[in-house]
Amino acid sequence: MEQNYWLISLKLMGALALLIYGMKVMSEALQKMTGPQLRHVLGAMTTNRFTGILTGMLLTVAVQSSAATTVMTVSFVNAGLLTLAQAISVIMGANIGTTLSAWIMSAGFSFNISSIVWPAFLIGILLIHIKSKRLFGDFLFGVAFLFFALGTLSVTGKELDLAHNPSVVAFFSSFDSSSYLTILLFLLIGTILTIIAQSSAAIMAITMVLCTSGVMSIYQGIALVMGENIGTTLTANLAALTGNTQARRAALAHLVFNVFGVTWVLCLFFPFVDFACSLVGLDPGADKQSPVKLSFALAAFHSLFNVSNTFILVWFIPQIERLCCWIIKGKEKPEDEEFRLQYIQSGIMRTPEISVLQAQKEIVVFSERMQAMLSMVRGMVNENDTKKFDETYQRVVKYEEMSDNMEIEIARYLEQVSSAHLSDETKVKIRNMMREIGELESIGDSCFNLARTLKRRREQNDTFGEDLQQHLETMLDLCDNAMTQMVRVMQGPKEDYAVSDSYAIEADIDHTCQELLERNLVDVNEHVYDYGMGTVYVALIKECEKLGDYIINVVEARYNIK
């Protein structure tokens, strides 16, 4: 008999592994099928707390994994594509969406569904070998594994016959289900098991096996479910460890949400559980319980818990946000130090004209950040403190990455706008704006090249003489003048500024560059400074000239000049 228990236990563990694998395959296939649209769904559908909750719920129902939705949300917060308040609403919705998994499991424990999965396996494997349908085949395969595992768990639970195992019955009977101490103990066990298994679905399945077998009371089972809700938050918090401050706050909000819910439910535990059980016609105090009703009672409690908690906390999202910001302090840094879209990070596009206006505002922010980046480079020229020099260089590197991200996200947004029915004038605006963001990104690359060359100069201990230093500063001053004029053109009505002003500055940059390059040849030949220093100097001057070209290209795009 002992050997049978070992074999059945191994079968149970294998079924759990298959359950986790099936959900993983199904979730990953859906995410691949939707691809980048998930980002746009999260962005466009989080205009307020209620649409954010709906978005999180629908996404979690689709991918069948609240962990996947939460990790995606945290990653978008890390990238600056969602605000913390938006992320909190999505996470609330994800908690509601994940309750569908419990209902699916209840169905698996209530009916013999394993026999219907074989056609799904057959169709899935056929689709996998069709290249264009491979992802749908993977999804179908994952669904088949999920239901097969649920059917196997149900059968295995009956084979274990734990209700007639005196030691198991004695163990669970030793706990007084009407005691709060027991409830707290099982809550802790559920939390620890979920953290270890990294799958709330697996622990929910085990809970259903134990409850439907008759060895665990419904109160003990629901205490485990509450612990699972806390344990599952670890996934997002682990994903946020390498993220920025906002990402860690978003993950913390998930923990705060569930801990608060568990706390108030504990205060009303027995009346709340009795009410949840009454929804499926289960009497918690009855001596003999229906296995079907027990599994549905667990699912009903899971749904009622998350829906009630969301209904209470949805009105306090700003307070949750402030609490997370208070617990996880932000670093002292400029307001725009981290990449964050300000105007087009969210919102369903009402009209193409309004959408184009939002994108134009974002491009103005883009241009202002590139001007700030050039100011950092100018500061590096005369910086003697090595520590401050390195800190500034790292900020330049971060701004270069920011420019890449801004170009990609604004371009994606404009592509969405361009898919609508547009007037000819709006189409021209979008083409010009696409050109603007491309040239602004090139400005970021050029500033980074300047910073990198200055860093190389410092590492080689090349110190420019007074003349070279003054010439370099002259070129950078001209570039800064050009950048200032460019930002003015971007900020205000272009009719208020003459494009000839920008052309005049560009001509000064080109003329000065040519003069300095010619003088450099003379100075190197006359051994005023060595060739190596001249190489670094020429690289900086030429990069300034390129920077001037990119700046005038932005202005031309704004004025629609070919």
Backbone hydrogen bonds, N-H to C=O, Kabsch-Sander energy under -0.5 kcal/mol:
donor,donor_aa,acceptor,acceptor_aa,energy
5,Y,1,M,-1.9
6,W,2,E,-1.9
7,L,3,Q,-2.5
8,I,4,N,-3.0
9,S,5,Y,-2.6
10,L,6,W,-2.4
11,K,7,L,-2.1
12,L,8,I,-2.2
13,M,9,S,-2.5
14,G,10,L,-2.5
15,A,11,K,-2.2
16,L,12,L,-2.0
17,A,13,M,-2.4
18,L,14,G,-2.3
19,L,15,A,-2.2
20,I,16,L,-2.5
21,Y,17,A,-2.5
22,G,18,L,-2.7
23,M,19,L,-2.2
24,K,20,I,-2.1
25,V,21,Y,-2.8
26,M,22,G,-2.4
27,S,23,M,-2.5
28,E,24,K,-2.7
29,A,25,V,-2.3
30,L,26,M,-2.0
31,Q,27,S,-2.3
32,K,28,E,-2.2
33,M,29,A,-2.2
34,T,30,L,-2.3
35,G,31,Q,-2.4
37,Q,34,T,-1.9
38,L,35,G,-1.6
39,R,36,P,-0.8
40,H,36,P,-1.3
41,V,37,Q,-2.9
42,L,38,L,-2.7
43,G,39,R,-2.3
44,A,40,H,-3.2
45,M,41,V,-2.1
46,T,43,G,-0.8
52,G,48,N,-2.2
53,I,49,R,-1.9
54,L,50,F,-2.3
55,T,51,T,-2.5
56,G,52,G,-2.5
57,M,53,I,-2.4
58,L,54,L,-2.7
59,L,55,T,-2.7
60,T,56,G,-2.0
61,V,57,M,-2.3
62,A,58,L,-2.1
63,V,59,L,-2.8
64,Q,60,T,-1.7
65,S,60,T,-0.7
69,T,65,S,-1.9
70,T,66,S,-2.9
71,V,67,A,-2.8
72,M,68,A,-2.3
73,T,69,T,-2.5
74,V,70,T,-2.6
75,S,71,V,-2.3
76,F,72,M,-2.1
77,V,73,T,-2.1
78,N,74,V,-2.3
79,A,75,S,-1.5
80,G,77,V,-1.1
81,L,76,F,-2.8
82,L,76,F,-0.9
87,A,83,T,-2.3
88,I,84,L,-2.2
89,S,85,A,-1.7
90,V,86,Q,-2.1
91,I,87,A,-2.5
92,M,88,I,-2.1
93,G,89,S,-1.9
94,A,90,V,-2.3
95,N,91,I,-1.8
96,I,92,M,-1.2
97,G,93,G,-2.7
98,T,94,A,-2.0
99,T,96,I,-1.3
100,L,97,G,-1.5
101,S,98,T,-1.2
102,A,98,T,-0.7
103,W,99,T,-1.5
104,I,100,L,-2.4
105,M,101,S,-2.4
106,S,102,A,-2.3
107,A,103,W,-2.1
108,G,104,I,-2.0
109,F,105,M,-2.1
110,S,106,S,-1.1
111,F,107,A,-2.2
113,I,111,F,-1.3
116,I,113,I,-1.0
117,V,114,S,-1.0
118,W,115,S,-0.6
120,A,116,I,-0.6
121,F,117,V,-2.3
122,L,118,W,-2.2
123,I,119,P,-2.9
124,G,120,A,-2.6
125,I,121,F,-2.5
126,L,122,L,-1.7
127,L,123,I,-2.4
128,I,124,G,-2.1
129,H,125,I,-1.0
130,I,127,L,-1.5
131,K,129,H,-0.7
133,K,130,I,-1.6
134,R,131,K,-1.1
137,G,133,K,-2.2
138,D,134,R,-2.5
139,F,135,L,-2.2
140,L,136,F,-2.4
141,F,137,G,-2.4
142,G,138,D,-2.4
143,V,139,F,-2.3
144,A,140,L,-2.4
145,F,141,F,-2.5
146,L,142,G,-2.4
147,F,143,V,-2.5
148,F,144,A,-2.5
149,A,145,F,-2.6
150,L,146,L,-2.0
151,G,147,F,-2.4
152,T,148,F,-2.3
153,L,149,A,-2.6
154,S,150,L,-2.2
155,V,151,G,-2.2
156,T,152,T,-2.9
157,G,153,L,-2.5
158,K,154,S,-1.5
159,E,155,V,-2.1
160,L,156,T,-2.2
161,D,157,G,-1.0
162,L,157,G,-0.5
164,H,161,D,-1.7
165,N,162,L,-1.8
169,V,165,N,-2.6
170,A,166,P,-2.7
171,F,167,S,-2.0
172,F,168,V,-2.1
173,S,169,V,-2.2
174,S,170,A,-1.1
175,F,172,F,-1.1
177,S,175,F,-0.9
179,S,176,D,-2.1
183,I,179,S,-1.7
184,L,180,Y,-2.6
185,L,181,L,-2.2
186,F,182,T,-2.6
187,L,183,I,-2.1
188,L,184,L,-2.2
189,I,185,L,-2.2
190,G,186,F,-2.6
191,T,187,L,-2.0
192,I,188,L,-2.5
193,L,189,I,-2.8
194,T,190,G,-1.9
195,I,191,T,-2.1
196,I,192,I,-2.3
197,A,193,L,-3.0
198,Q,194,T,-2.1
199,S,194,T,-0.6
203,I,199,S,-1.4
204,M,200,S,-2.3
205,A,201,A,-2.1
206,I,202,A,-2.1
207,T,203,I,-2.5
208,M,204,M,-2.3
209,V,205,A,-2.1
210,L,206,I,-2.4
211,C,207,T,-2.6
212,T,208,M,-2.8
213,S,209,V,-1.3
214,G,211,C,-1.2
215,V,210,L,-1.3
216,M,210,L,-1.3
221,G,217,S,-2.3
222,I,218,I,-2.4
223,A,219,Y,-1.8
224,L,220,Q,-1.8
225,V,221,G,-1.9
226,M,222,I,-2.2
227,G,223,A,-1.8
228,E,224,L,-2.1
229,N,225,V,-1.5
230,I,226,M,-1.0
231,G,227,G,-2.7
232,T,228,E,-2.2
233,T,230,I,-1.2
234,L,231,G,-1.5
235,T,232,T,-0.9
236,A,232,T,-0.5
237,N,233,T,-1.8
238,L,234,L,-2.6
239,A,235,T,-2.1
240,A,236,A,-1.7
241,L,237,N,-0.5
241,L,238,L,-0.9
243,G,240,A,-1.5
248,R,244,N,-2.0
249,R,245,T,-2.0
250,A,246,Q,-2.2
251,A,247,A,-2.1
252,L,248,R,-2.2
253,A,249,R,-2.2
254,H,250,A,-1.2
255,L,251,A,-1.4
256,V,252,L,-2.9
257,F,253,A,-2.6
258,N,254,H,-1.9
259,V,255,L,-2.8
260,F,256,V,-2.5
261,G,257,F,-1.9
262,V,258,N,-2.6
263,T,259,V,-2.3
264,W,260,F,-2.2
265,V,261,G,-2.1
266,L,262,V,-2.1
267,C,263,T,-1.3
268,L,264,W,-0.9
269,F,266,L,-1.2
272,F,268,L,-2.7
273,V,269,F,-2.9
274,D,270,F,-2.5
275,F,271,P,-2.0
276,A,272,F,-2.2
277,C,273,V,-2.6
278,S,274,D,-1.9
279,L,275,F,-1.0
280,V,277,C,-1.2
281,G,278,S,-0.9
282,L,277,C,-2.6
286,A,283,D,-1.7
289,Q,287,D,-0.5
294,L,290,S,-2.4
295,S,291,P,-2.1
296,F,292,V,-1.9
297,A,293,K,-2.1
298,L,294,L,-1.8
299,A,295,S,-1.6
300,A,296,F,-2.6
301,F,297,A,-2.6
302,H,298,L,-2.2
303,S,299,A,-2.3
304,L,300,A,-2.8
305,F,301,F,-3.1
306,N,302,H,-1.9
307,V,303,S,-2.7
308,S,304,L,-2.4
309,N,305,F,-2.3
310,T,306,N,-2.2
311,F,307,V,-2.4
312,I,308,S,-1.9
313,L,309,N,-2.6
314,V,310,T,-2.2
315,W,312,I,-0.6
316,F,313,L,-1.9
317,I,314,V,-0.7
320,I,316,F,-2.4
321,E,317,I,-2.6
322,R,318,P,-2.3
323,L,319,Q,-2.4
324,C,320,I,-2.5
325,C,321,E,-2.1
326,W,322,R,-2.0
327,I,323,L,-2.3
328,I,324,C,-2.7
329,K,327,I,-0.8
333,K,331,K,-0.9
337,E,334,P,-1.8
341,L,80,G,-1.1
347,G,43,G,-1.3
355,S,351,T,-2.2
356,V,352,P,-2.6
357,L,353,E,-1.9
358,Q,354,I,-2.3
359,A,355,S,-2.3
360,Q,356,V,-2.3
361,K,357,L,-2.1
362,E,358,Q,-1.9
363,I,359,A,-2.0
364,V,360,Q,-1.8
365,V,361,K,-1.8
366,F,362,E,-2.2
367,S,363,I,-2.5
368,E,364,V,-2.2
369,R,365,V,-2.2
370,M,366,F,-1.8
371,Q,367,S,-1.8
372,A,368,E,-2.0
373,M,369,R,-1.9
374,L,370,M,-1.9
375,S,371,Q,-1.9
376,M,372,A,-1.6
377,V,373,M,-1.8
378,R,374,L,-2.4
379,G,375,S,-1.8
380,M,376,M,-1.2
380,M,377,V,-0.6
381,V,377,V,-0.8
381,V,378,R,-0.6
382,N,378,R,-0.6
383,E,380,M,-0.7
384,N,382,N,-0.6
386,T,384,N,-0.6
389,F,385,D,-2.4
390,D,386,T,-2.5
391,E,387,K,-2.2
392,T,388,K,-2.4
393,Y,389,F,-2.3
394,Q,390,D,-2.2
395,R,391,E,-1.7
396,V,392,T,-2.1
397,V,393,Y,-2.2
398,K,394,Q,-2.1
399,Y,395,R,-2.4
400,E,396,V,-2.0
401,E,397,V,-1.9
402,M,398,K,-2.2
403,S,399,Y,-2.3
404,D,400,E,-1.7
405,N,401,E,-2.2
406,M,402,M,-2.7
407,E,403,S,-2.2
408,I,404,D,-2.0
409,E,405,N,-2.6
410,I,406,M,-2.5
411,A,407,E,-2.2
412,R,408,I,-2.3
413,Y,409,E,-2.0
414,L,410,I,-2.6
415,E,411,A,-2.2
416,Q,412,R,-1.8
417,V,413,Y,-2.2
418,S,414,L,-2.6
419,S,415,E,-0.7
419,S,416,Q,-0.9
420,A,417,V,-1.8
422,L,420,A,-0.7
427,K,423,S,-2.1
428,V,424,D,-2.0
429,K,425,E,-2.1
430,I,426,T,-2.4
431,R,427,K,-2.1
432,N,428,V,-2.4
433,M,429,K,-2.5
434,M,430,I,-2.3
435,R,431,R,-1.7
436,E,432,N,-2.4
437,I,433,M,-2.4
438,G,434,M,-1.5
439,E,435,R,-2.3
440,L,436,E,-2.5
441,E,437,I,-2.0
442,S,438,G,-1.5
443,I,439,E,-1.9
444,G,440,L,-1.9
445,D,441,E,-2.0
446,S,442,S,-2.5
447,C,443,I,-2.6
448,F,444,G,-2.1
449,N,445,D,-2.3
450,L,446,S,-2.2
451,A,447,C,-2.3
452,R,448,F,-2.7
453,T,449,N,-2.2
454,L,450,L,-2.4
455,K,451,A,-2.1
456,R,452,R,-2.1
457,R,453,T,-2.3
458,R,454,L,-2.0
459,E,455,K,-2.5
460,Q,456,R,-1.8
461,N,458,R,-1.3
462,D,457,R,-2.5
463,T,461,N,-0.7
464,F,462,D,-0.6
469,Q,465,G,-2.5
470,Q,466,E,-2.1
471,H,467,D,-2.6
472,L,468,L,-2.5
473,E,469,Q,-2.2
474,T,470,Q,-2.0
475,M,471,H,-2.1
476,L,472,L,-2.3
477,D,473,E,-2.3
478,L,474,T,-2.2
479,C,475,M,-2.3
480,D,476,L,-2.3
481,N,477,D,-2.4
482,A,478,L,-2.3
483,M,479,C,-2.5
484,T,480,D,-2.7
485,Q,481,N,-2.2
486,M,482,A,-2.2
487,V,483,M,-2.6
488,R,484,T,-2.0
489,V,485,Q,-2.2
490,M,486,M,-2.2
491,Q,487,V,-2.5
492,G,488,R,-2.2
496,D,493,P,-2.2
497,Y,494,K,-1.3
501,D,498,A,-1.6
502,S,498,A,-0.7
503,Y,499,V,-2.0
504,A,500,S,-2.2
505,I,501,D,-1.8
506,E,502,S,-2.3
507,A,503,Y,-2.4
508,D,504,A,-1.9
509,I,505,I,-2.2
510,D,506,E,-2.5
511,H,507,A,-2.6
512,T,508,D,-2.8
513,C,509,I,-2.5
514,Q,510,D,-2.3
515,E,511,H,-2.2
516,L,512,T,-2.5
517,L,513,C,-2.3
518,E,514,Q,-2.0
519,R,515,E,-2.4
520,N,516,L,-2.1
521,L,517,L,-1.5
522,V,518,E,-1.4
523,D,519,R,-2.6
524,V,520,N,-2.6
525,N,521,L,-2.1
526,E,522,V,-2.0
527,H,524,V,-1.3
528,V,523,D,-2.9
529,Y,523,D,-0.6
534,G,530,D,-1.9
535,T,531,Y,-2.2
536,V,532,G,-1.7
537,Y,533,M,-2.4
538,V,534,G,-2.8
539,A,535,T,-2.2
540,L,536,V,-1.9
541,I,537,Y,-2.3
542,K,538,V,-2.9
543,E,539,A,-1.8
544,C,540,L,-1.9
545,E,541,I,-1.8
546,K,542,K,-2.2
547,L,543,E,-2.4
548,G,544,C,-2.1
549,D,545,E,-1.7
550,Y,546,K,-2.4
551,I,547,L,-2.1
552,I,548,G,-2.2
553,N,549,D,-1.9
554,V,550,Y,-1.7
555,V,551,I,-1.9
556,E,552,I,-2.6
557,A,553,N,-2.2
558,R,554,V,-2.1
559,Y,555,V,-2.0
560,N,557,A,-0.7
561,I,556,E,-3.3
562,K,560,N,-0.5
